[in-house]
Each structure stands twice: as structure tokens, then as C-alpha cells.
Amino acid sequence: MDLRVAPVTVQTQAVDKLREAILSGHFAPGQRLVEIELSRALGISRNSVREALRRLEGERLVASIPNRGPAVIALGWAEAEQIYAVRELLEGEAASLAARLARPAEHAAMEAALTAFEAAVAAEDAVGRVSTTTRFYDGLLAACGNRVIEEVLRGLHARISLLRSRSMSLGGRSVESAREMRTILEAVRAGDPALAREAAAQHVRAACAAARLAMERPAAA
């Protein structure tokens, strides 16, 4: 059996770079993604760019606009609010289950992710804040034991990350987010399902309010 690890493909790197650029705000919501320009910027063929954009379209970060071509998804508030409502229900249940089921190794994984998040906050690393928050929730979902909740939330992953990048763009929000995540972890460690559920739900409600302010800010400017 061949156990050698294949190198990361150019296409995978292109997807990662473009995803990072979208989540960091380098490409604005609704901005056209021109293949020839991306090909030059990334140093890869237009075919590779086209396939990378298709993959990001599957993640719902890119939309194909008739007569315009691919563009960064312009997530409206109505859809965002629905995503936050689903998150509040499912993440609250996941946290409650994790408080019952999580083992020390899972507590440690969540702690490591939260420590990394706090470091990203201190460094004002926008991409790091999103990626480490994802790690924290990966740990929570792994601990909850409900694969259906995990599957549903993973289907929303890219749009959740996009909303996180917007909500944490507000001054002070990432610091508050760290405190809220710490409260979730402490409730899970304490084995308190009711407290864990409420802490997770409160975190989502606060993120929702911050995202709404961030999404309305350009219109008010």
C-alpha cells in the first residue's frame, strides 16, 4: 500500500488563496472576479482559475452573474439573519450535548483553538481570527456526537466564515467574541448542558447584532 502524501495541487492552493482573499475583504461583496486578472495575480492558467472559481461557487462564496460572470457573493441581511437563526438553534444544541459528552482530549482541542484565536485577536490577524474560530467550532461539533448537526453546519461553513469576517471587523467585537467563546468552553468543561446552550446561543445573538451593524455600515457611510 502506497502511503505517500500527495503534494498540494496548484488548484487547491488557488482555491485557498481566493477564499482567503474573499474572507479577508480583499475582494468586496459583489466584486467581479475576472479570470485573466486572477490568472496574472496567481501566476496560474485561466483553466485553473476557472476551476477554482467553480469550487468556490460550490461553497457559496462566488456566484455566477448572467452577462457579468463570476463575482463575490453579496450576502443580503435576510439570508444572513436566517443563517444566524439556524446557528443559534444548532450550536446551542451542540454545546449542550458537548457538555454531556466531551472528553478531556476534546476540551484540550477547544482550549488550543481558543488560545490561538486570542493570539490572532491580539495580532489583529483577520484571517487568523476566522480560521481559529472555525477550529474551535470543529472541536465543539466533534465533541457533541451529533453528525447531522455537524453536516448541516458544515454546509453553511463558507457563509458562516464570511459573516464572521464581517462581524469581527467591528472594533472590539473580536475581544468580546473571545470572552463569549471562553464562557462556552467553561460551561462544557463544567458539564452544564443548560449553561452551555445559553452561552452558545448568546454568542450567536451577539455575533448577529455585530454582523448587522457591519453590513449596514457601508450604506450609512
N, CA, C and O of each residue as an XYZ file, in Angstrom:
884
protein
N       0.839     -1.192      0.000
C       0.000      0.000      0.000
C       0.880      1.249      0.000
O       1.822      1.352      0.785
N       0.565      2.203     -0.890
C       1.335      3.427     -1.006
C       0.789      4.463     -0.026
O      -0.347      4.915     -0.167
N       1.598      4.838      0.964
C       1.159      5.799      1.988
C       1.747      7.193      1.777
O       1.621      8.059      2.642
N       2.386      7.410      0.630
C       2.964      8.725      0.387
C       1.866      9.790      0.276
O       0.795      9.546     -0.281
N       2.156     10.957      0.810
C       1.202     12.063      0.774
C       1.436     12.866     -0.502
O       2.559     13.281     -0.786
N       0.369     13.082     -1.265
C       0.490     13.856     -2.498
C       0.684     15.328     -2.166
O       0.084     15.825     -1.213
N       1.508     16.033     -2.932
C       1.685     17.468     -2.686
C       0.391     18.223     -2.957
O      -0.458     17.767     -3.723
N       0.253     19.368     -2.329
C      -0.926     20.208     -2.558
C      -0.905     20.679     -4.006
O       0.113     21.179     -4.486
N      -2.017     20.521     -4.694
C      -2.074     20.911     -6.100
C      -2.149     22.426     -6.251
O      -2.531     23.149     -5.331
N      -1.772     22.880     -7.444
C      -1.871     24.304     -7.755
C      -3.312     24.770     -7.596
O      -3.570     25.857     -7.080
N      -4.236     23.945     -8.040
C      -5.642     24.321     -7.979
C      -6.122     24.479     -6.541
O      -6.859     25.412     -6.222
N      -5.696     23.556     -5.672
C      -6.065     23.660     -4.264
C      -5.493     24.929     -3.648
O      -6.172     25.614     -2.884
N      -4.247     25.241     -3.980
C      -3.645     26.478     -3.485
C      -4.406     27.698     -3.994
O      -4.599     28.668     -3.261
N      -4.836     27.645     -5.257
C      -5.596     28.760     -5.826
C      -6.918     28.949     -5.086
O      -7.307     30.076     -4.778
N      -7.601     27.849     -4.806
C      -8.863     27.918     -4.062
C      -8.623     28.531     -2.689
O      -9.371     29.406     -2.254
N      -7.574     28.068     -2.007
C      -7.274     28.577     -0.671
C      -6.952     30.065     -0.695
O      -7.416     30.821      0.159
N      -6.147     30.488     -1.686
C      -5.779     31.901     -1.786
C      -6.998     32.786     -2.075
O      -7.165     33.847     -1.474
N      -7.836     32.335     -2.996
C      -9.018     33.127     -3.341
C     -10.012     33.159     -2.186
O     -10.620     34.195     -1.921
N     -10.180     32.044     -1.505
C     -11.081     32.008     -0.341
C     -10.590     32.979      0.722
O     -11.375     33.738      1.289
N      -9.289     32.952      0.990
C      -8.706     33.843      1.989
C      -8.908     35.303      1.590
O      -9.198     36.151      2.435
N      -8.750     35.592      0.291
C      -8.922     36.971     -0.185
C     -10.362     37.447     -0.016
O     -10.602     38.610      0.309
N     -11.316     36.550     -0.236
C     -12.726     36.904     -0.073
C     -13.048     37.117      1.404
O     -13.683     38.104      1.774
N     -12.601     36.176      2.248
C     -12.927     36.264      3.672
C     -12.247     37.450      4.346
O     -12.777     38.005      5.308
N     -11.076     37.840      3.845
C     -10.357     38.968      4.449
C     -10.870     40.315      3.965
O     -10.483     41.358      4.493
N     -11.753     40.294      2.945
C     -12.278     41.538      2.409
C     -11.437     42.134      1.302
O     -11.720     43.241      0.844
N     -10.392     41.417      0.853
C      -9.585     41.912     -0.270
C     -10.463     42.093     -1.510
O     -10.304     43.054     -2.262
N     -11.387     41.155     -1.710
C     -12.406     41.293     -2.746
C     -13.715     41.667     -2.055
O     -14.152     40.984     -1.128
N     -14.324     42.731     -2.500
C     -15.539     43.233     -1.865
C     -16.763     42.428     -2.297
O     -16.749     41.825     -3.370
N     -17.824     42.406     -1.482
C     -19.066     41.749     -1.889
C     -19.572     42.311     -3.212
O     -19.651     43.526     -3.390
N     -19.913     41.418     -4.136
C     -20.411     41.831     -5.438
C     -19.331     42.113     -6.466
O     -19.637     42.313     -7.642
N     -18.059     42.134     -6.040
C     -16.975     42.458     -6.980
C     -16.798     41.356     -8.016
O     -16.798     40.171     -7.682
N     -16.650     41.756     -9.271
C     -16.401     40.792    -10.343
C     -15.031     40.164    -10.176
O     -14.078     40.816     -9.752
N     -14.948     38.879    -10.518
C     -13.691     38.144    -10.458
C     -13.303     37.796    -11.890
O     -13.817     36.840    -12.472
N     -12.400     38.576    -12.442
C     -12.043     38.463    -13.851
C     -10.935     37.427    -14.005
O      -9.864     37.555    -13.412
N     -11.203     36.400    -14.808
C     -10.281     35.277    -14.923
C      -8.880     35.696    -15.327
O      -7.906     35.250    -14.721
N      -8.760     36.541    -16.337
C      -7.428     36.902    -16.831
C      -6.634     37.677    -15.783
O      -5.416     37.524    -15.683
N      -7.328     38.513    -14.999
C      -6.649     39.269    -13.940
C      -6.203     38.335    -12.813
O      -5.098     38.467    -12.287
N      -7.073     37.390    -12.448
C      -6.721     36.434    -11.400
C      -5.597     35.517    -11.858
O      -4.730     35.147    -11.066
N      -5.611     35.149    -13.137
C      -4.563     34.305    -13.694
C      -3.199     34.975    -13.551
O      -2.217     34.334    -13.177
N      -3.150     36.260    -13.851
C      -1.891     37.009    -13.716
C      -1.476     37.136    -12.253
O      -0.310     36.947    -11.906
N      -2.454     37.459    -11.399
C      -2.144     37.680     -9.987
C      -1.654     36.405     -9.307
O      -0.744     36.448     -8.479
N      -2.259     35.270     -9.658
C      -1.918     33.990     -9.031
C      -0.781     33.270     -9.743
O      -0.167     32.364     -9.181
N      -0.499     33.672    -10.980
C       0.547     33.011    -11.745
C       0.172     31.614    -12.196
O       1.020     30.724    -12.256
N      -1.113     31.421    -12.515
C      -1.587     30.114    -12.969
C      -2.433     30.296    -14.224
O      -2.749     31.421    -14.611
N      -2.796     29.186    -14.854
C      -3.567     29.257    -16.092
C      -5.002     29.691    -15.825
O      -5.504     29.575    -14.708
N      -5.657     30.198    -16.881
C      -7.062     30.584    -16.758
C      -7.937     29.374    -16.475
O      -8.943     29.490    -15.775
N      -7.566     28.206    -17.012
C      -8.339     26.992    -16.724
C      -8.303     26.671    -15.232
O      -9.319     26.293    -14.649
N      -7.125     26.825    -14.615
C      -7.018     26.571    -13.167
C      -7.839     27.580    -12.381
O      -8.485     27.228    -11.394
N      -7.814     28.835    -12.818
C      -8.628     29.871    -12.162
C     -10.103     29.532    -12.289
O     -10.861     29.632    -11.325
N     -10.501     29.128    -13.492
C     -11.913     28.815    -13.733
C     -12.379     27.678    -12.823
O     -13.472     27.743    -12.259
N     -11.561     26.646    -12.680
C     -11.942     25.519    -11.823
C     -11.971     25.940    -10.357
O     -12.839     25.498     -9.604
N     -11.031     26.788     -9.945
C     -11.032     27.283     -8.564
C     -12.302     28.073     -8.275
O     -12.890     27.942     -7.202
N     -12.722     28.889     -9.231
C     -13.942     29.675     -9.054
C     -15.170     28.771     -8.976
O     -16.107     29.047     -8.227
N     -15.157     27.689     -9.756
C     -16.271     26.730     -9.676
C     -16.360     26.122     -8.277
O     -17.451     25.963     -7.728
N     -15.221     25.790     -7.714
C     -15.226     25.204     -6.369
C     -15.728     26.207     -5.334
O     -16.463     25.842     -4.416
N     -15.337     27.449     -5.482
C     -15.812     28.478     -4.553
C     -17.291     28.785     -4.766
O     -17.987     29.192     -3.835
N     -17.765     28.590     -5.986
C     -19.199     28.728     -6.242
C     -19.953     27.632     -5.492
O     -21.032     27.865     -4.948
N     -19.364     26.425     -5.474
C     -19.979     25.333     -4.714
C     -20.031     25.612     -3.224
O     -20.913     25.113     -2.526
N     -19.079     26.414     -2.728
C     -19.059     26.795     -1.315
C     -19.960     27.996     -1.030
O     -20.109     28.407      0.121
N     -20.555     28.552     -2.073
C     -21.439     29.719     -1.983
C     -20.689     30.996     -1.608
O     -21.262     31.906     -1.009
N     -19.409     31.057     -1.963
C     -18.659     32.292     -1.791
C     -18.607     33.094     -3.080
O     -18.358     34.300     -3.063
N     -18.842     32.422     -4.193
C     -18.835     33.047     -5.516
C     -20.162     32.741     -6.188
O     -20.705     31.647     -6.036
N     -20.681     33.704     -6.929
C     -21.923     33.499     -7.689
C     -21.654     33.829     -9.151
O     -20.892     34.744     -9.461
N     -22.279     33.085    -10.033
C     -22.161     33.346    -11.463
C     -23.308     34.265    -11.876
O     -24.472     33.868    -11.827
N     -22.984     35.483    -12.279
C     -23.986     36.501    -12.607
C     -24.189     36.537    -14.119
O     -23.217     36.711    -14.854
N     -25.421     36.379    -14.606
C     -25.670     36.432    -16.055
C     -25.126     37.718    -16.675
O     -25.330     38.814    -16.154
N     -24.436     37.558    -17.791
C     -23.855     38.664    -18.564
C     -22.722     39.398    -17.844
O     -22.224     40.406    -18.346
N     -22.309     38.901    -16.671
C     -21.210     39.537    -15.951
C     -20.112     38.556    -15.586
O     -18.946     38.935    -15.472
N     -20.487     37.279    -15.402
C     -19.509     36.280    -15.000
C     -19.452     36.124    -13.494
O     -20.351     36.592    -12.794
N     -18.401     35.467    -12.971
C     -18.314     35.206    -11.536
C     -18.058     36.483    -10.736
O     -17.365     37.398    -11.180
N     -18.645     36.507     -9.541
C     -18.461     37.642     -8.636
C     -18.532     37.140     -7.205
O     -19.114     36.089     -6.936
N     -17.943     37.889     -6.296
C     -18.035     37.556     -4.872
C     -19.495     37.645     -4.447
O     -20.195     38.592     -4.807
N     -19.946     36.673     -3.694
C     -21.344     36.668     -3.263
C     -21.638     37.920     -2.436
O     -20.856     38.306     -1.568
N     -22.753     38.528     -2.717
C     -23.214     39.681     -1.942
C     -24.322     39.178     -1.014
O     -25.501     39.193     -1.366
N     -23.925     38.742      0.159
C     -24.859     38.140      1.100
C     -25.761     39.214      1.682
O     -25.280     40.146      2.326
N     -27.066     39.092      1.460
C     -28.017     40.065      1.982
C     -28.375     39.790      3.429
O     -28.145     38.692      3.937
N     -28.944     40.798      4.096
C     -29.255     40.627      5.505
C     -30.318     39.564      5.739
O     -30.249     38.847      6.737
N     -31.296     39.440      4.852
C     -32.366     38.450      5.060
C     -31.777     37.043      5.150
O     -32.144     36.268      6.034
N     -30.859     36.714      4.230
C     -30.228     35.390      4.264
C     -29.323     35.259      5.481
O     -29.304     34.216      6.135
N     -28.567     36.323      5.788
C     -27.673     36.286      6.939
C     -28.447     36.030      8.230
O     -28.018     35.241      9.071
N     -29.577     36.693      8.380
C     -30.383     36.531      9.589
C     -30.882     35.092      9.727
O     -30.934     34.551     10.831
N     -31.245     34.482      8.607
C     -31.683     33.087      8.635
C     -30.544     32.155      9.037
O     -30.753     31.191      9.775
N     -29.346     32.445      8.551
C     -28.181     31.633      8.917
C     -27.922     31.738     10.416
O     -27.649     30.733     11.073
N     -28.007     32.944     10.953
C     -27.790     33.111     12.399
C     -28.873     32.396     13.209
O     -28.584     31.854     14.276
N     -30.100     32.387     12.723
C     -31.183     31.683     13.432
C     -30.905     30.186     13.489
O     -31.112     29.547     14.521
N     -30.434     29.632     12.370
C     -30.094     28.204     12.332
C     -28.913     27.924     13.260
O     -28.903     26.937     13.995
N     -27.920     28.811     13.210
C     -26.760     28.631     14.084
C     -27.166     28.642     15.560
O     -26.697     27.814     16.341
N     -28.026     29.568     15.933
C     -28.411     29.660     17.345
C     -29.033     28.354     17.828
O     -28.723     27.875     18.919
N     -29.907     27.786     17.014
C     -30.555     26.524     17.393
C     -29.556     25.368     17.450
O     -29.480     24.648     18.445
N     -28.784     25.199     16.357
C     -27.929     24.025     16.235
C     -26.680     24.108     17.108
O     -26.277     23.113     17.711
N     -26.070     25.284     17.178
C     -24.881     25.405     18.014
C     -25.238     25.349     19.494
O     -24.453     24.864     20.308
N     -26.425     25.847     19.841
C     -26.878     25.704     21.218
C     -27.047     24.241     21.600
O     -26.632     23.816     22.679
N     -27.664     23.472     20.701
C     -27.831     22.039     20.956
C     -26.483     21.325     20.987
O     -26.262     20.449     21.822
N     -25.576     21.702     20.071
C     -24.250     21.082     20.037
C     -23.496     21.339     21.340
O     -22.856     20.436     21.879
N     -23.571     22.561     21.841
C     -22.881     22.881     23.090
C     -23.477     22.113     24.265
O     -22.754     21.645     25.144
N     -24.813     21.989     24.268
C     -25.480     21.235     25.332
C     -25.034     19.770     25.322
O     -24.743     19.193     26.370
N     -24.986     19.182     24.131
C     -24.542     17.792     24.003
C     -23.077     17.644     24.389
O     -22.697     16.679     25.052
N     -22.257     18.602     23.972
C     -20.829     18.537     24.298
C     -20.600     18.592     25.804
O     -19.683     17.955     26.321
N     -21.446     19.365     26.517
C     -21.319     19.437     27.973
C     -21.562     18.075     28.613
O     -21.031     17.779     29.684
N     -22.366     17.254     27.951
C     -22.640     15.914     28.469
C     -21.569     14.906     28.045
O     -21.237     13.987     28.794
N     -21.034     15.089     26.829
C     -20.262     14.018     26.209
C     -18.772     14.283     26.035
O     -17.998     13.339     25.874
N     -18.355     15.535     26.064
C     -16.964     15.862     25.727
C     -15.981     15.218     26.700
O     -16.216     15.163     27.907
N     -14.875     14.732     26.139
C     -13.801     14.119     26.919
C     -12.665     15.115     27.097
O     -12.634     16.144     26.422
N     -11.733     14.822     27.993
C     -10.618     15.753     28.223
C      -9.850     16.121     26.951
O      -9.437     17.270     26.794
N      -9.656     15.174     26.053
C      -8.928     15.475     24.814
C      -9.679     16.497     23.969
O      -9.065     17.338     23.313
N     -11.003     16.425     23.985
C     -11.813     17.385     23.224
C     -11.821     18.756     23.899
O     -11.824     19.787     23.226
N     -11.823     18.759     25.239
C     -11.667     20.026     25.954
C     -10.342     20.684     25.565
O     -10.277     21.891     25.333
N      -9.283     19.864     25.498
C      -7.951     20.381     25.182
C      -7.898     20.948     23.762
O      -7.257     21.973     23.528
N      -8.569     20.290     22.816
C      -8.582     20.769     21.436
C      -9.290     22.116     21.347
O      -8.832     23.013     20.639
N     -10.399     22.259     22.058
C     -11.119     23.532     22.059
C     -10.293     24.619     22.731
O     -10.269     25.760     22.269
N      -9.613     24.268     23.824
C      -8.754     25.231     24.519
C      -7.622     25.713     23.613
O      -7.313     26.905     23.582
N      -7.006     24.789     22.879
C      -5.907     25.161     21.980
C      -6.402     26.096     20.881
O      -5.731     27.066     20.531
N      -7.583     25.796     20.341
C      -8.146     26.658     19.296
C      -8.473     28.039     19.846
O      -8.232     29.046     19.181
N      -9.022     28.090     21.058
C      -9.375     29.377     21.656
C      -8.123     30.199     21.976
O      -8.115     31.417     21.800
N      -7.081     29.537     22.438
C      -5.816     30.232     22.695
C      -5.257     30.815     21.401
O      -4.747     31.935     21.383
N      -5.357     30.045     20.318
C      -4.900     30.533     19.012
C      -5.762     31.709     18.546
O      -5.254     32.659     17.950
N      -7.058     31.640     18.819
C      -7.939     32.749     18.466
C      -7.548     34.006     19.225
O      -7.474     35.087     18.641
N      -7.300     33.873     20.510
C      -6.917     35.030     21.324
C      -5.615     35.647     20.818
O      -5.454     36.867     20.846
N      -4.687     34.806     20.356
C      -3.435     35.310     19.790
C      -3.699     36.055     18.488
O      -3.083     37.088     18.228
N      -4.611     35.538     17.670
C      -4.962     36.204     16.410
C      -5.627     37.548     16.680
O      -5.393     38.517     15.957
N      -6.455     37.607     17.716
C      -7.095     38.871     18.098
C      -6.027     39.888     18.507
O      -6.059     41.041     18.076
N      -5.090     39.452     19.337
C      -4.028     40.354     19.798
C      -3.172     40.852     18.635
O      -2.698     41.988     18.641
N      -2.980     39.982     17.631
C      -2.153     40.341     16.471
C      -2.940     41.077     15.396
O      -2.376     41.484     14.380
N      -4.241     41.248     15.616
C      -5.126     41.874     14.618
C      -5.035     41.145     13.277
O      -4.988     41.758     12.210
N      -5.012     39.816     13.371
C      -4.918     38.934     12.197
C      -6.333     38.525     11.790
O      -6.904     37.608     12.379
N      -6.901     39.198     10.788
C      -8.292     38.955     10.402
C      -8.517     37.536      9.910
O      -9.497     36.896     10.290
N      -7.620     37.037      9.067
C      -7.770     35.675      8.549
C      -7.599     34.666      9.678
O      -8.336     33.683      9.752
N      -6.631     34.904     10.554
C      -6.403     34.009     11.686
C      -7.588     33.941     12.631
O      -7.893     32.881     13.177
N      -8.260     35.076     12.824
C      -9.445     35.077     13.695
C     -10.510     34.127     13.166
O     -11.110     33.373     13.933
N     -10.744     34.161     11.863
C     -11.776     33.312     11.271
C     -11.359     31.844     11.316
O     -12.161     30.985     11.683
N     -10.112     31.550     10.947
C      -9.677     30.151     10.883
C      -9.639     29.502     12.263
O      -9.973     28.326     12.401
N      -9.232     30.261     13.292
C      -9.168     29.676     14.628
C     -10.554     29.542     15.253
O     -10.793     28.630     16.044
N     -11.465     30.445     14.902
C     -12.854     30.266     15.347
C     -13.429     28.991     14.736
O     -14.145     28.244     15.403
N     -13.114     28.748     13.471
C     -13.555     27.511     12.826
C     -13.003     26.304     13.562
O     -13.719     25.326     13.774
N     -11.730     26.364     13.957
C     -11.132     25.254     14.718
C     -11.871     25.027     16.039
O     -12.106     23.886     16.435
N     -12.231     26.106     16.709
C     -12.949     25.980     17.979
C     -14.269     25.251     17.773
O     -14.618     24.348     18.534
N     -14.999     25.653     16.733
C     -16.288     25.008     16.484
C     -16.132     23.596     15.931
O     -16.997     22.749     16.154
N     -15.053     23.333     15.220
C     -14.776     21.948     14.822
C     -14.659     21.066     16.053
O     -15.177     19.950     16.085
N     -13.970     21.582     17.072
C     -13.831     20.828     18.317
C     -15.155     20.633     19.023
O     -15.437     19.548     19.533
N     -15.972     21.678     19.057
C     -17.284     21.579     19.692
C     -18.159     20.558     18.980
O     -18.815     19.741     19.625
N     -18.170     20.603     17.647
C     -19.002     19.683     16.881
C     -18.506     18.245     17.010
O     -19.308     17.313     17.070
N     -17.196     18.065     17.052
C     -16.648     16.716     17.234
C     -17.060     16.153     18.590
O     -17.295     14.952     18.728
N     -17.146     17.032     19.590
C     -17.479     16.595     20.949
C     -18.960     16.323     21.147
O     -19.337     15.579     22.053
N     -19.813     16.921     20.304
C     -21.263     16.822     20.563
C     -21.846     15.478     20.181
O     -22.890     15.091     20.706
N     -21.190     14.751     19.271
C     -21.649     13.412     18.919
C     -22.834     13.357     17.981
O     -23.349     12.272     17.710
N     -23.283     14.495     17.476
C     -24.434     14.509     16.556
C     -23.928     14.868     15.161
O     -23.657     16.031     14.864
N     -23.808     13.857     14.320
C     -23.234     14.061     12.978
C     -24.159     14.858     12.066
O     -23.688     15.518     11.140
N     -25.469     14.809     12.311
C     -26.402     15.561     11.469
C     -26.223     17.063     11.698
O     -26.191     17.841     10.745
N     -26.106     17.468     12.974
C     -25.834     18.877     13.269
C     -24.540     19.302     12.582
O     -24.468     20.371     11.977
N     -23.532     18.460     12.681
C     -22.237     18.772     12.072
C     -22.370     18.936     10.558
O     -21.808     19.871      9.988
N     -23.102     18.043      9.906
C     -23.271     18.108      8.444
C     -23.992     19.383      8.014
O     -23.603     20.023      7.038
N     -25.043     19.748      8.746
C     -25.807     20.950      8.389
C     -24.937     22.195      8.529
O     -24.923     23.048      7.640
N     -24.214     22.302      9.637
C     -23.388     23.476      9.855
C     -22.215     23.525      8.883
O     -21.807     24.608      8.464
N     -21.669     22.368      8.521
C     -20.579     22.366      7.535
C     -21.083     22.829      6.173
O     -20.329     23.422      5.402
N     -22.338     22.564      5.874
C     -22.915     23.047      4.625
C     -23.021     24.562      4.585
O     -23.067     25.163      3.512
N     -23.059     25.173      5.760
C     -23.137     26.636      5.862
C     -21.768     27.259      6.142
O     -21.653     28.473      6.310
N     -20.728     26.413      6.191
C     -19.426     26.840      6.704
C     -18.889     28.098      6.032
O     -18.495     29.043      6.715
N     -18.870     28.121      4.692
C     -18.257     29.248      3.988
C     -19.005     30.548      4.278
O     -18.388     31.590      4.504
N     -20.341     30.481      4.271
C     -21.114     31.692      4.532
C     -21.001     32.129      5.992
O     -21.014     33.324      6.288
N     -20.890     31.162      6.902
C     -20.664     31.500      8.307
C     -19.319     32.213      8.458
O     -19.213     33.205      9.179
N     -18.290     31.700      7.771
C     -16.969     32.330      7.843
C     -17.010     33.739      7.270
O     -16.370     34.648      7.799
N     -17.760     33.921      6.193
C     -17.881     35.247      5.593
C     -18.551     36.216      6.566
O     -18.121     37.361      6.706
N     -19.593     35.756      7.230
C     -20.276     36.599      8.211
C     -19.382     36.875      9.417
O     -19.410     37.971      9.977
N     -18.585     35.877      9.816
C     -17.662     36.096     10.936
C     -16.661     37.195     10.604
O     -16.348     38.045     11.438
N     -16.168     37.163      9.379
C     -15.189     38.186      8.994
C     -15.815     39.574      9.035
O     -15.145     40.548      9.377
N     -17.106     39.669      8.684
C     -17.785     40.964      8.726
C     -18.045     41.401     10.167
O     -17.785     42.549     10.528
N     -18.564     40.477     10.993
C     -18.904     40.862     12.369
C     -17.660     41.241     13.161
O     -17.694     42.173     13.964
N     -16.545     40.512     12.937
C     -15.334     40.793     13.706
C     -14.539     41.958     13.145
O     -13.487     42.310     13.678
N     -15.043     42.564     12.056
C     -14.405     43.775     11.544
C     -14.765     44.986     12.403
O     -14.112     46.027     12.318
N     -15.808     44.851     13.231
C     -16.185     45.949     14.128
C     -15.195     46.052     15.280
O     -14.793     45.038     15.850
N     -14.809     47.248     15.614
C     -13.871     47.453     16.705
C     -14.366     46.853     18.012
O     -15.486     47.119     18.446
N     -13.517     46.040     18.633
C     -13.841     45.441     19.925
C     -14.644     44.164     19.860
O     -14.746     43.457     20.863
N     -15.229     43.840     18.694
C     -16.080     42.649     18.619
C     -15.288     41.367     18.845
O     -15.771     40.453     19.514
N     -14.080     41.289     18.296
C     -13.318     40.047     18.430
C     -12.935     39.787     19.888
O     -12.856     38.634     20.314
N     -12.697     40.851     20.650
C     -12.375     40.688     22.071
C     -13.587     40.133     22.813
O     -13.463     39.222     23.632
N     -14.763     40.696     22.515
C     -15.992     40.183     23.131
C     -16.246     38.736     22.703
O     -16.688     37.914     23.506
N     -15.968     38.434     21.451
C     -16.164     37.083     20.952
C     -15.296     36.088     21.718
O     -15.746     34.988     22.040
N     -14.053     36.471     22.009
C     -13.159     35.601     22.775
C     -13.736     35.311     24.159
O     -13.681     34.180     24.641
N     -14.290     36.345     24.790
C     -14.891     36.148     26.122
C     -16.091     35.198     26.034
O     -16.268     34.326     26.885
N     -16.903     35.378     25.002
C     -18.091     34.533     24.843
C     -17.707     33.072     24.575
O     -18.323     32.151     25.111
N     -16.692     32.875     23.748
C     -16.226     31.509     23.476
C     -15.634     30.874     24.728
O     -15.795     29.676     24.963
N     -14.954     31.680     25.523
C     -14.418     31.171     26.790
C     -15.551     30.722     27.707
O     -15.420     29.705     28.389
N     -16.651     31.454     27.736
C     -17.804     31.066     28.554
C     -18.399     29.750     28.069
O     -18.789     28.907     28.877
N     -18.469     29.572     26.755
C     -18.958     28.297     26.199
C     -18.066     27.158     26.668
O     -18.555     26.145     27.167
N     -16.757     27.326     26.507
C     -15.826     26.253     26.876
C     -15.910     25.931     28.363
O     -15.882     24.760     28.745
N     -16.013     26.952     29.203
C     -16.095     26.711     30.649
C     -17.365     25.942     31.012
O     -17.341     25.078     31.889
N     -18.473     26.256     30.338
C     -19.723     25.532     30.600
C     -19.625     24.084     30.136
O     -20.137     23.181     30.798
N     -18.970     23.861     28.999
C     -18.773     22.486     28.501
C     -17.894     21.715     29.472
O     -18.202     20.575     29.819
N     -16.803     22.330     29.911
C     -15.905     21.674     30.862
C     -16.613     21.348     32.180
O     -16.364     20.315     32.801
N     -17.502     22.261     32.589
C     -18.215     22.060     33.858
C     -19.302     21.000     33.757
O     -19.868     20.586     34.769
N     -19.596     20.558     32.530
C     -20.650     19.559     32.338
C     -22.031     20.110     32.601
O     -22.900     19.401     33.109
N     -22.245     21.380     32.256
C     -23.531     22.042     32.498
C     -24.232     22.285     31.154
O     -23.976     23.298     30.504
N     -25.114     21.368     30.730
C     -25.749     21.485     29.414
C     -26.573     22.757     29.236
O     -26.521     23.384     28.178
N     -27.337     23.145     30.265
C     -28.188     24.328     30.137
C     -27.347     25.591     29.981
O     -27.663     26.447     29.155
N     -26.288     25.713     30.764
C     -25.425     26.882     30.687
C     -24.681     26.919     29.353
O     -24.505     27.985     28.763
N     -24.248     25.749     28.883
C     -23.535     25.677     27.606
C     -24.447     26.094     26.465
O     -24.028     26.826     25.568
N     -25.701     25.631     26.492
C     -26.656     26.007     25.454
C     -26.875     27.525     25.423
O     -26.848     28.144     24.359
N     -27.088     28.104     26.588
C     -27.353     29.541     26.655
C     -26.121     30.353     26.253
O     -26.243     31.384     25.591
N     -24.927     29.884     26.658
C     -23.699     30.600     26.297
C     -23.497     30.594     24.784
O     -23.120     31.607     24.194
N     -23.752     29.440     24.162
C     -23.599     29.343     22.711
C     -24.635     30.212     21.997
O     -24.314     30.896     21.025
N     -25.866     30.182     22.480
C     -26.926     30.986     21.864
C     -26.643     32.477     22.013
O     -26.853     33.248     21.077
N     -26.165     32.884     23.191
C     -25.849     34.291     23.421
C     -24.710     34.752     22.514
O     -24.720     35.877     22.014
N     -23.742     33.885     22.309
C     -22.623     34.205     21.408
C     -23.129     34.456     19.989
O     -22.696     35.401     19.330
N     -24.045     33.611     19.522
C     -24.595     33.782     18.171
C     -25.419     35.056     18.083
O     -25.335     35.778     17.089
N     -26.212     35.343     19.107
C     -27.023     36.565     19.084
C     -26.141     37.809     19.029
O     -26.446     38.760     18.308
N     -25.051     37.801     19.788
C     -24.142     38.949     19.774
C     -23.454     39.082     18.417
O     -23.288     40.190     17.906
N     -23.056     37.952     17.835
C     -22.425     37.971     16.511
C     -23.406     38.472     15.459
O     -23.028     39.211     14.550
N     -24.656     38.071     15.585
C     -25.698     38.501     14.655
C     -25.860     40.022     14.700
O     -25.927     40.677     13.661
N     -25.920     40.571     15.905
C     -26.077     42.021     16.050
C     -24.875     42.754     15.461
O     -25.034     43.788     14.814
N     -23.669     42.219     15.685
C     -22.463     42.853     15.157
C     -22.429     42.780     13.633
O     -22.054     43.745     12.968
N     -22.821     41.639     13.088
C     -22.827     41.480     11.634
C     -23.813     42.453     10.993
O     -23.537     43.029      9.941
N     -24.947     42.624     11.628
C     -25.929     43.554     11.056
C     -25.365     44.977     11.012
O     -25.524     45.680     10.014
N     -24.713     45.394     12.084
C     -24.104     46.724     12.101
C     -23.043     46.852     11.011
O     -22.965     47.867     10.320
N     -22.224     45.802     10.869
C     -21.156     45.836      9.869
C     -21.716     45.874      8.456
O     -21.171     46.557      7.589
N     -22.804     45.143      8.217
C     -23.383     45.091      6.881
C     -24.133     46.378      6.547
O     -24.253     46.736      5.375
N     -24.632     47.066      7.548
C     -25.347     48.318      7.303
C     -24.396     49.511      7.225
O     -24.765     50.563      6.702
N     -23.200     49.360      7.731
C     -22.266     50.485      7.818
C     -21.929     51.119      6.459
O     -21.915     52.346      6.368
N     -21.653     50.334      5.390
C     -21.345     50.971      4.103
C     -22.478     51.836      3.576
O     -22.245     52.899      3.000
N     -23.730     51.362      3.781
C     -24.888     52.107      3.302
C     -25.037     53.436      4.023
O     -25.523     54.412      3.451
N     -24.613     53.467      5.288
C     -24.743     54.682      6.085
C     -23.603     55.665      5.831
O     -23.694     56.841      6.183
N     -22.510     55.163      5.205
C     -21.326     55.997      5.009
C     -21.552     57.017      3.905
O     -20.657     57.807      3.602
